[in-house]
Amino acid sequence: MTARSRLNRPLALLVAGTFFMEILDGTILSTAAPAIAADLGVNPVDVNTAMTGYLIALAAGIPVSGWLTDRFGGRRILAVAIAVFTLASIACALSPTLPVLVAMRIVQGFGGSLMVPVGRLVVLRETFKADMLDAIAYLTWPALLAPVIAPTLGGWIVTVASWHWIFLINVPLGVLAFVVTLRVVPSTRDESPPPLDWLGFVLVGGTLAASMIFLELLQPQGGLDWSAVLLGAVASVGLVAATRWWLRRTPHPILRFDALRVHTFAVSNLGGGLYRMVISAVPFLVPLLLQVGFGFSPVLSGTLLLLLFAGNVAIKPATSPLIRRFGFRWVLVISIALGAVIIAALGLLQASTPLPVIGGLLLVSGVFRSIGFSGYNSLQFADISGAAMTGANTLSATLQQLAGGLGVAVGALLLRVGEQLTPVSGSPTFAYAWAFGGLALIMVVPFVQAWRLDPESGSELAVRR
């Protein structure tokens, strides 16, 4: 196969698989927290530190991924990342205490932070613009499916086996991915990469870590610790200011913002970031609505949530043809508008609402969620040159990680505000109506940005076949 002449499906599937593993491990632990706590002799709420440590390491390691790929080559770094992730998964399963589990989750998170951006960068470099839409389609489904099926899968594993298998299932997948990496990933690398911006790496990593900690502080199990929230906010703002100052003055910054000057990339990662934030909050709020708001059993709640997953899967084969037929602008405008309507409608559901209606809304929500997500993920690289791909990919991965974390935090905050207003409204589900309504209103920003897109935006990717 001539390099860059057609879509390398084995490579795209490999990267999609590693992406799925990374996201799944970031969310699956929540349902296993009680079992882990009982086995390790701690409170269930304390297990949250294992999830937080993973997410912090995941965010902090992303910025260095582009430089490592240029310096050592995609095949080598991806293989090392998979090996670290797999070995750390084994160590997590064997952890005798919570501190050991947290430490191993941090190592696992760092491995995951390299797997996805490095793998995606290799795919982008090896794919022609005309094949980019199909390549991104492979890389999009893990981010849509993993957060939805993780709670159900985690609950099932804990029920039929033990919490250790949440980590041990990564072992055969990791071994397979490692072998395939050595066979299908090109070994190309930059012969003269710039020196590593060590201070920038520390500052950016510290900023991302502080931001993730701050987001976690906004979604506690009990009441807010306002002194901790204030301290987290001050630390985050201070690090952002210091990082911005340094990245603007150093000749080879570890994180470049040049790509934001490209309109399609800016739209996909600014307005698109808000879109990702909203759709990340929906799988978090829906189970709470069904179980806490309606009193449904976890089994029924999980079954209904799988319809969101079914909608994602059902429309996936049609997303690329839709974009090629109607163009990015109209696909994004319609998917954002109808997606916002569905999200607002979720907030109007009641315990008495017929199950087919609830299931239908979740199914349709999954459809528009998948279309919009695929559109943004493809459009962002439409006008990025090959020379700028490393910086754009690293920046995109960083912003997407923040958007995902922010989504859950914003969803939790909206729900908490709604709970404070519930005594005034008198409705037991008012808080959820408030939260879903707030998320729908946020969608106005990406809708306006998508509406203002040039109709020919991304036309090189959406070429008719």
HUUR-V985491 format. One record per backbone hydrogen bond with DSSP energy under -1.0 kcal/mol. CO is the residue of the C=O (numbers start at 1). NH is the residue of the N-H. E is the energy in kcal/mol with one decimal. If there is no record, write none. Layout:
BEGIN
<<CO;NH;E> <CO;NH;E>>
END
This chain:
BEGIN
<<2;5;-2.1> <7;9;-1.3> <8;12;-2.4> <9;13;-3.0> <10;14;-2.1> <11;15;-2.3> <12;16;-2.3> <13;17;-2.3> <14;18;-2.0> <15;19;-2.3> <16;20;-2.3> <17;21;-2.1> <18;22;-2.3> <19;23;-2.4> <20;24;-2.6> <21;25;-2.1> <24;27;-1.1> <24;28;-2.7> <27;30;-1.1> <32;36;-2.5> <33;37;-2.7> <34;38;-2.3> <35;39;-1.9> <36;40;-2.5> <37;41;-1.2> <37;42;-2.1> <43;46;-1.2> <44;47;-1.0> <45;48;-1.3> <46;49;-1.7> <47;50;-1.5> <48;52;-2.8> <49;53;-2.6> <50;54;-1.3> <51;55;-2.1> <52;56;-2.6> <53;57;-2.2> <54;58;-2.3> <55;59;-2.2> <56;60;-2.8> <57;61;-1.8> <62;65;-2.0> <64;68;-2.2> <65;69;-2.0> <66;70;-2.2> <67;71;-2.5> <68;72;-2.9> <69;73;-1.8> <70;190;-1.5> <73;77;-2.1> <74;78;-2.5> <75;79;-2.2> <76;80;-2.3> <77;81;-2.6> <78;82;-2.4> <79;83;-2.3> <80;84;-2.8> <81;85;-2.6> <82;86;-2.6> <83;87;-2.8> <84;88;-2.4> <85;89;-1.5> <86;90;-1.8> <87;91;-2.2> <88;92;-2.3> <89;93;-2.1> <90;94;-1.6> <92;95;-1.1> <97;101;-2.0> <98;102;-2.8> <99;103;-2.3> <100;104;-2.5> <101;105;-2.2> <102;106;-1.9> <103;107;-1.8> <104;108;-2.6> <105;109;-2.6> <106;110;-2.0> <107;111;-2.0> <108;112;-2.3> <109;113;-2.1> <111;115;-1.7> <112;116;-1.4> <114;118;-1.6> <115;119;-2.0> <116;120;-2.9> <117;121;-2.2> <118;122;-2.1> <119;123;-2.0> <120;124;-2.8> <121;125;-2.3> <122;126;-1.5> <128;131;-1.0> <129;132;-1.3> <131;135;-2.0> <132;136;-2.9> <133;137;-1.5> <134;138;-1.3> <135;139;-1.2> <136;140;-1.1> <137;141;-1.0> <140;144;-1.0> <141;145;-2.7> <142;146;-2.3> <145;149;-2.4> <146;150;-1.8> <149;153;-3.0> <150;154;-3.1> <151;155;-2.3> <152;156;-2.2> <153;157;-2.5> <154;158;-2.2> <155;159;-1.7> <156;160;-2.5> <157;161;-2.3> <162;165;-1.6> <163;166;-1.6> <164;167;-1.2> <164;168;-1.9> <165;169;-1.7> <167;170;-1.5> <168;171;-1.4> <170;174;-3.2> <171;175;-2.6> <172;176;-2.2> <173;177;-2.6> <174;178;-2.5> <175;179;-2.2> <176;180;-2.6> <177;181;-2.4> <178;182;-1.7> <180;184;-2.7> <181;185;-1.9> <188;74;-1.1> <196;198;-1.6> <197;201;-2.5> <198;202;-2.3> <199;203;-2.8> <200;204;-3.2> <201;205;-2.5> <202;206;-2.6> <203;207;-2.6> <204;208;-2.7> <205;209;-2.6> <206;210;-2.7> <207;211;-2.4> <208;212;-2.4> <209;213;-2.4> <210;214;-2.5> <211;215;-2.3> <212;216;-2.0> <213;217;-2.1> <214;218;-1.0> <216;219;-1.4> <224;226;-1.1> <225;229;-2.5> <226;230;-2.6> <227;231;-2.3> <228;232;-2.6> <229;233;-2.4> <230;234;-2.6> <231;235;-2.5> <232;236;-2.3> <233;237;-2.6> <234;238;-2.6> <235;239;-2.4> <236;240;-2.4> <237;241;-2.3> <238;242;-2.3> <239;243;-2.8> <240;244;-2.6> <241;245;-2.2> <242;246;-2.2> <243;247;-2.8> <244;248;-1.5> <246;250;-2.0> <257;260;-1.5> <258;261;-2.3> <259;262;-1.8> <262;266;-2.7> <263;267;-2.8> <264;268;-1.9> <265;269;-1.4> <266;270;-2.0> <267;272;-2.3> <270;274;-1.7> <271;275;-1.9> <272;276;-2.6> <273;277;-2.1> <274;278;-2.2> <275;279;-2.4> <276;280;-1.6> <277;281;-1.1> <278;282;-1.2> <281;285;-2.2> <282;286;-2.7> <285;289;-2.6> <286;290;-2.5> <287;291;-2.7> <288;292;-2.0> <288;293;-1.8> <289;294;-1.7> <290;296;-2.8> <297;301;-2.8> <298;302;-2.7> <299;303;-2.3> <300;304;-2.4> <301;305;-2.3> <302;306;-1.4> <304;307;-1.4> <305;308;-1.2> <305;309;-1.1> <306;310;-2.4> <307;311;-2.3> <308;312;-1.8> <309;313;-2.2> <310;314;-3.0> <311;315;-1.7> <315;318;-1.5> <316;319;-1.2> <318;322;-2.3> <319;323;-2.2> <320;324;-2.5> <321;325;-2.1> <322;326;-2.8> <323;327;-2.3> <327;331;-1.7> <328;332;-2.7> <329;333;-2.6> <330;334;-2.4> <331;335;-2.1> <332;336;-2.6> <333;337;-2.3> <334;338;-2.6> <335;339;-1.8> <336;340;-2.3> <337;341;-1.9> <338;342;-2.3> <339;343;-2.2> <340;344;-2.4> <341;345;-2.2> <342;346;-1.9> <345;348;-1.4> <346;349;-1.0> <350;353;-1.6> <354;358;-1.8> <355;359;-3.2> <356;360;-2.3> <357;361;-2.3> <358;362;-2.1> <359;363;-2.4> <360;364;-2.6> <361;365;-2.5> <362;366;-2.1> <363;367;-1.5> <364;368;-2.2> <365;369;-2.3> <366;370;-2.0> <367;371;-2.0> <368;372;-2.4> <369;373;-2.1> <370;374;-2.3> <371;375;-2.3> <372;376;-2.4> <373;377;-2.3> <374;378;-1.7> <375;379;-2.7> <376;380;-1.9> <378;381;-1.1> <379;382;-1.9> <388;392;-2.2> <389;393;-2.7> <390;394;-2.2> <391;395;-2.3> <392;396;-2.6> <393;397;-2.5> <394;398;-2.0> <395;399;-2.6> <396;400;-2.5> <397;401;-1.9> <398;402;-1.9> <399;403;-2.3> <400;404;-2.2> <401;405;-1.8> <402;406;-2.8> <403;407;-2.0> <404;408;-1.3> <405;409;-1.7> <406;410;-3.1> <407;411;-2.5> <408;412;-2.4> <409;413;-2.3> <410;414;-2.7> <411;415;-2.0> <412;416;-2.3> <413;417;-2.5> <414;418;-2.3> <415;419;-2.1> <416;420;-1.7> <417;421;-1.4> <421;425;-1.9> <422;426;-3.4> <427;430;-1.3> <429;433;-1.8> <430;434;-2.8> <431;435;-2.2> <432;436;-2.8> <433;437;-2.3> <434;438;-2.4> <435;439;-2.1> <436;440;-2.1> <437;441;-2.0> <438;442;-1.8> <439;443;-1.0> <441;444;-1.9> <442;445;-1.4> <443;447;-2.0> <444;448;-2.5> <445;449;-2.2> <446;450;-2.6> <447;451;-2.5> <448;452;-1.6> <450;453;-1.3> <454;457;-2.4> <456;459;-2.1> <458;462;-2.1>>
END
